[in-house]
Amino acid sequence: MYKLNKTISCLLLSTFLIFANFASAQSLLISGFVEARFKQQFSAPDSDSWQLQIKWLEQEGKQVKAGDTVAVFDAAALESEVEAEEAKLRKTEAEAKKTEQKLRLERLEAEFLMKIARLDLEKADLEASIPANHLTKIVFEKNQLEKKKMQLALQEKEQALAQKEVELANQIATAKIQYKSALAELNRKQVMLKGLNQKAKRSGAVVYVRHPWTGQTIKAGDTVQKGFVVLEIPDTSQLYIKAWLNEVDIARVKTGPVELYVDALNKAGIKGQLKQISLQGESRPVWGEAYYHALEIELDDSNFDSSQLLPGMSVMVKLRAHEQQLGGEI
């Protein structure tokens, strides 16, 4: 028992000495992680619902090929909506055909009545053309009156036919619009349904990401907002270190050489160059209410084999801190 306690004490002392040596005076220690400059990201797709549940994610670290499925979101609700839209499209098409057929029959009936009125007018015109001296005055006047009645009747039937033709044309145009609208909505739902099953576009290792609000690793079964990144396949050929600096220290840091400690490799003294400091601070809710500036650090491959690094590895960054005059030295 004494030997075990002594061994643990030695390990703790060694760890303390590593960090004590790593953190010296006039320096800042900040946390960061290995980041890929180029990567394929998989996010919760567009949906009518503002939240989506992750049904399945490929195992972290697994090598996948282009075309492999890596993320699947719950599709039960959307599948029901697609079925409903398909039924709606069929109903819209059926009702449009039924109404069109009804109007076509009414148009044929109006056309038939117009032809009857035209024949009646021809008959009345023949009778009205008999000279007055061959008929009695009453019969002659009756024939003239009948001709005028038939002319009015024909005009009425022609107007009725024209109205039915307009109704038929409007119904056909309306049916096309309704069908296109229903089809567009069905296509939109189908595209969203397809987006719930996401495939890799390039080969690489699967890397899980952290929730931007809680800092916890996103995994299968979690419910996330649409647009949230849930998985990445990074290009490991171009890696860099991304770190975050509290806004109170931003004036004390300049671009230049830095030292790195990679937790997973238990390796300190890795050289790097701080290349860029973001001018705009960002909120990091997991760390509190302060604002943090993103730092971009390039690795010096001359003293370290960067092939040992993987995206997502945590890194401790040692920055040289410059003095700042704010009514006194800091």
LOMARZA-263448 format. One record per residue (C-alpha): x, z, y; residue number from 1. Coordinates in steps of 0.1 Angstrom, whole numbers, plus 5000, padded with zeros to 4 digits. Each point is the difference from the previous one (the first is absolute). Layout:
% LOMARZA-263448
X | Z | Y | NUM;
...
END
This chain:
% LOMARZA-263448
5000 | 5000 | 5000 | 1;
5029 | 5008 | 5023 | 2;
5016 | 4967 | 4993 | 3;
4967 | 4981 | 5007 | 4;
4996 | 5018 | 5033 | 5;
5036 | 4993 | 5009 | 6;
4996 | 4963 | 4991 | 7;
4969 | 4997 | 5022 | 8;
5017 | 5018 | 5029 | 9;
5029 | 4975 | 4997 | 10;
4977 | 4970 | 5001 | 11;
4981 | 5014 | 5031 | 12;
5034 | 5007 | 5017 | 13;
5012 | 4965 | 4992 | 14;
4968 | 4984 | 5014 | 15;
5003 | 5022 | 5031 | 16;
5036 | 4989 | 5005 | 17;
4991 | 4963 | 4997 | 18;
4974 | 5003 | 5027 | 19;
5022 | 5023 | 5021 | 20;
5028 | 4975 | 4999 | 21;
4975 | 4971 | 5006 | 22;
4985 | 5018 | 5031 | 23;
5027 | 5008 | 5025 | 24;
4999 | 5009 | 5037 | 25;
4988 | 4975 | 5025 | 26;
4979 | 4982 | 4973 | 27;
4964 | 4996 | 4991 | 28;
4985 | 4999 | 4965 | 29;
4969 | 4979 | 4995 | 30;
4981 | 4987 | 4970 | 31;
4995 | 4964 | 4991 | 32;
4995 | 4977 | 4970 | 33;
5013 | 4968 | 4986 | 34;
4979 | 4970 | 5012 | 35;
4999 | 4963 | 4990 | 36;
5001 | 4976 | 5029 | 37;
4977 | 4976 | 4981 | 38;
4973 | 5010 | 4976 | 39;
4966 | 4990 | 4987 | 40;
4974 | 5026 | 5009 | 41;
4967 | 5006 | 4983 | 42;
4973 | 5016 | 5021 | 43;
4963 | 5010 | 4996 | 44;
4983 | 4966 | 5006 | 45;
4972 | 4992 | 5024 | 46;
4967 | 5015 | 4990 | 47;
4966 | 5008 | 5015 | 48;
5008 | 5036 | 4990 | 49;
5027 | 5018 | 5022 | 50;
5014 | 5017 | 4969 | 51;
5010 | 4987 | 4966 | 52;
5010 | 5018 | 4968 | 53;
5032 | 4990 | 4982 | 54;
4991 | 4994 | 4964 | 55;
5034 | 4991 | 4986 | 56;
5036 | 4996 | 5013 | 57;
5030 | 4986 | 4980 | 58;
5025 | 5027 | 4990 | 59;
5025 | 5008 | 5027 | 60;
5035 | 4985 | 4994 | 61;
4987 | 4974 | 4975 | 62;
5014 | 4965 | 5004 | 63;
4972 | 4974 | 5005 | 64;
5000 | 4963 | 5002 | 65;
4981 | 4977 | 5024 | 66;
4964 | 4998 | 4988 | 67;
4999 | 5035 | 4984 | 68;
4971 | 5022 | 5011 | 69;
5013 | 5031 | 5018 | 70;
4970 | 5016 | 5017 | 71;
4963 | 5001 | 4992 | 72;
4973 | 5015 | 5022 | 73;
4966 | 5013 | 4988 | 74;
4977 | 4969 | 4999 | 75;
4968 | 5015 | 4987 | 76;
4981 | 5001 | 5033 | 77;
5013 | 4966 | 5011 | 78;
4991 | 4984 | 4967 | 79;
4964 | 5012 | 5004 | 80;
5000 | 4985 | 5035 | 81;
5013 | 4967 | 4987 | 82;
4972 | 4999 | 4974 | 83;
4974 | 5007 | 5027 | 84;
5014 | 4973 | 5022 | 85;
4999 | 4975 | 4971 | 86;
4963 | 5009 | 4994 | 87;
4993 | 4997 | 5037 | 88;
5016 | 4965 | 5001 | 89;
4979 | 4989 | 4970 | 90;
4968 | 5014 | 5016 | 91;
5008 | 4983 | 5034 | 92;
5005 | 4967 | 4983 | 93;
4969 | 5003 | 4979 | 94;
4978 | 5010 | 5030 | 95;
5014 | 4972 | 5021 | 96;
4992 | 4974 | 4973 | 97;
4965 | 5014 | 4996 | 98;
4993 | 4999 | 5037 | 99;
5014 | 4965 | 5003 | 100;
4979 | 4987 | 4971 | 101;
4969 | 5015 | 5016 | 102;
5007 | 4984 | 5034 | 103;
5008 | 4966 | 4983 | 104;
4965 | 5002 | 4983 | 105;
4984 | 5008 | 5034 | 106;
5018 | 4971 | 5016 | 107;
4988 | 4976 | 4972 | 108;
4965 | 5013 | 5006 | 109;
5003 | 4995 | 5038 | 110;
5013 | 4965 | 4994 | 111;
4971 | 4992 | 4976 | 112;
4975 | 5013 | 5026 | 113;
5016 | 4978 | 5027 | 114;
4997 | 4969 | 4978 | 115;
4963 | 5008 | 4994 | 116;
4995 | 5004 | 5038 | 117;
5018 | 4967 | 5006 | 118;
4976 | 4982 | 4975 | 119;
4970 | 5017 | 5016 | 120;
5012 | 4987 | 5034 | 121;
5005 | 4965 | 4986 | 122;
4964 | 5001 | 4987 | 123;
4986 | 5013 | 5033 | 124;
5020 | 4974 | 5019 | 125;
4984 | 4972 | 4980 | 126;
4965 | 5014 | 5006 | 127;
5007 | 5004 | 5037 | 128;
5012 | 4964 | 5003 | 129;
4965 | 4987 | 4991 | 130;
4986 | 4984 | 5033 | 131;
4973 | 5020 | 5017 | 132;
4976 | 4970 | 4998 | 133;
5000 | 5003 | 4962 | 134;
4990 | 5036 | 5000 | 135;
4976 | 5023 | 5016 | 136;
5014 | 5019 | 5030 | 137;
4998 | 5033 | 4982 | 138;
5020 | 4987 | 4970 | 139;
5026 | 4983 | 5022 | 140;
5006 | 5032 | 5020 | 141;
5001 | 5020 | 4968 | 142;
5027 | 4977 | 4986 | 143;
5021 | 5004 | 5032 | 144;
4997 | 5037 | 4999 | 145;
5010 | 5001 | 4963 | 146;
5031 | 4980 | 5008 | 147;
5011 | 5025 | 5027 | 148;
4994 | 5029 | 4975 | 149;
5021 | 4983 | 4974 | 150;
5028 | 4994 | 5025 | 151;
5000 | 5037 | 5009 | 152;
4999 | 5009 | 4964 | 153;
5030 | 4978 | 4992 | 154;
5020 | 5015 | 5029 | 155;
4992 | 5035 | 4987 | 156;
5011 | 4991 | 4964 | 157;
5032 | 4984 | 5014 | 158;
5008 | 5032 | 5020 | 159;
4993 | 5021 | 4969 | 160;
5024 | 4978 | 4979 | 161;
5027 | 5002 | 5027 | 162;
4996 | 5038 | 5001 | 163;
5004 | 5003 | 4962 | 164;
5032 | 4978 | 5002 | 165;
5014 | 5024 | 5027 | 166;
4991 | 5030 | 4978 | 167;
5016 | 4984 | 4970 | 168;
5032 | 4991 | 5019 | 169;
5002 | 5036 | 5015 | 170;
4995 | 5015 | 4966 | 171;
5028 | 4979 | 4985 | 172;
5023 | 5010 | 5028 | 173;
4990 | 5037 | 4998 | 174;
5005 | 5000 | 4962 | 175;
5035 | 4986 | 5004 | 176;
5009 | 5026 | 5025 | 177;
4986 | 5028 | 4978 | 178;
5017 | 4987 | 4969 | 179;
5034 | 4996 | 5018 | 180;
4996 | 5036 | 5014 | 181;
4992 | 5014 | 4966 | 182;
5029 | 4980 | 4984 | 183;
5024 | 5012 | 5027 | 184;
4991 | 5036 | 4994 | 185;
5004 | 4996 | 4963 | 186;
5034 | 4983 | 5005 | 187;
5010 | 5029 | 5023 | 188;
4991 | 5026 | 4974 | 189;
5018 | 4980 | 4972 | 190;
5032 | 4998 | 5021 | 191;
4998 | 5038 | 5006 | 192;
4994 | 5005 | 4962 | 193;
5030 | 4978 | 4992 | 194;
5021 | 5020 | 5025 | 195;
4994 | 5032 | 4980 | 196;
5023 | 4987 | 4972 | 197;
5034 | 4994 | 5016 | 198;
5029 | 4982 | 4985 | 199;
5037 | 4998 | 5007 | 200;
5013 | 4969 | 5018 | 201;
5036 | 5008 | 4992 | 202;
5021 | 5018 | 4974 | 203;
5012 | 5035 | 5006 | 204;
4996 | 5037 | 4994 | 205;
4967 | 5018 | 5009 | 206;
5004 | 5027 | 5026 | 207;
4972 | 5025 | 5010 | 208;
4995 | 5009 | 5036 | 209;
4990 | 5031 | 5018 | 210;
4967 | 5006 | 5018 | 211;
5006 | 4996 | 5037 | 212;
4979 | 5032 | 5008 | 213;
5008 | 5024 | 4972 | 214;
5034 | 4988 | 4989 | 215;
4990 | 5002 | 4964 | 216;
5007 | 4971 | 4976 | 217;
4970 | 4977 | 4996 | 218;
4990 | 4997 | 4963 | 219;
4973 | 4987 | 4978 | 220;
4967 | 5018 | 5006 | 221;
5006 | 5006 | 5037 | 222;
4975 | 4988 | 5026 | 223;
5016 | 4982 | 5030 | 224;
4989 | 4982 | 5031 | 225;
5000 | 4962 | 4999 | 226;
5032 | 4987 | 5014 | 227;
5021 | 5029 | 4986 | 228;
5031 | 4989 | 4982 | 229;
5000 | 5014 | 4964 | 230;
5029 | 4982 | 4983 | 231;
5031 | 4980 | 5008 | 232;
5023 | 4976 | 4982 | 233;
5032 | 5001 | 5021 | 234;
5029 | 4975 | 5002 | 235;
5029 | 5022 | 4991 | 236;
5026 | 4975 | 5012 | 237;
4996 | 5012 | 5036 | 238;
4997 | 5037 | 5003 | 239;
5003 | 5023 | 5030 | 240;
4993 | 5036 | 5009 | 241;
4970 | 5009 | 5021 | 242;
5001 | 5034 | 5016 | 243;
4979 | 5020 | 5025 | 244;
5013 | 5019 | 5030 | 245;
4980 | 5026 | 5020 | 246;
4993 | 4989 | 5035 | 247;
5018 | 5030 | 5015 | 248;
5033 | 4988 | 4985 | 249;
4997 | 4963 | 5009 | 250;
5022 | 5003 | 5031 | 251;
5028 | 5016 | 4980 | 252;
5004 | 4971 | 4975 | 253;
5016 | 4966 | 5005 | 254;
5006 | 4971 | 4977 | 255;
5032 | 5002 | 4979 | 256;
5015 | 5013 | 4968 | 257;
4981 | 5026 | 4979 | 258;
5004 | 5018 | 4967 | 259;
4975 | 5000 | 4972 | 260;
4991 | 5022 | 4971 | 261;
4979 | 4984 | 4972 | 262;
4980 | 5028 | 4982 | 263;
4994 | 4981 | 4968 | 264;
5036 | 4991 | 4996 | 265;
5013 | 5034 | 5012 | 266;
5025 | 4980 | 5021 | 267;
5012 | 5009 | 5035 | 268;
5023 | 4983 | 5025 | 269;
4985 | 4965 | 4997 | 270;
5008 | 4981 | 5031 | 271;
4974 | 4982 | 5021 | 272;
4993 | 4986 | 5034 | 273;
4970 | 5010 | 5022 | 274;
4990 | 4966 | 5013 | 275;
4966 | 5005 | 5017 | 276;
4980 | 5029 | 5015 | 277;
4964 | 4993 | 5007 | 278;
4989 | 5005 | 5036 | 279;
4964 | 5009 | 4991 | 280;
4994 | 5034 | 4983 | 281;
4975 | 5002 | 4971 | 282;
4978 | 5027 | 4988 | 283;
5009 | 5015 | 4966 | 284;
4970 | 5022 | 4992 | 285;
5017 | 5014 | 4968 | 286;
5028 | 5014 | 5022 | 287;
4979 | 5015 | 5028 | 288;
4989 | 4989 | 5034 | 289;
5033 | 4988 | 5013 | 290;
5009 | 4963 | 5004 | 291;
5029 | 4984 | 4981 | 292;
5022 | 4970 | 5007 | 293;
5009 | 4976 | 4971 | 294;
5037 | 4994 | 4993 | 295;
5014 | 4970 | 4982 | 296;
5033 | 5006 | 4982 | 297;
5020 | 4974 | 4981 | 298;
5022 | 5010 | 4970 | 299;
5038 | 4995 | 4999 | 300;
5005 | 4983 | 4966 | 301;
5038 | 5003 | 5003 | 302;
5000 | 5036 | 4988 | 303;
4967 | 5001 | 4979 | 304;
4983 | 4979 | 4974 | 305;
4966 | 4994 | 5015 | 306;
4986 | 4987 | 4967 | 307;
4996 | 5037 | 4990 | 308;
4973 | 5003 | 5027 | 309;
4963 | 4995 | 4995 | 310;
4973 | 4998 | 5026 | 311;
4983 | 5033 | 5006 | 312;
5031 | 5022 | 4993 | 313;
5002 | 5028 | 5025 | 314;
5031 | 5002 | 5022 | 315;
5015 | 5026 | 5023 | 316;
5015 | 4985 | 5031 | 317;
5027 | 5017 | 5020 | 318;
5000 | 4987 | 5037 | 319;
5026 | 5008 | 5026 | 320;
4982 | 5019 | 5028 | 321;
5010 | 4994 | 5036 | 322;
4997 | 5027 | 5027 | 323;
4971 | 4996 | 5023 | 324;
4998 | 5016 | 5035 | 325;
4966 | 5015 | 5007 | 326;
5009 | 5029 | 5023 | 327;
5027 | 5010 | 4974 | 328;
5016 | 4988 | 4968 | 329;
4981 | 4996 | 4968 | 330;
END
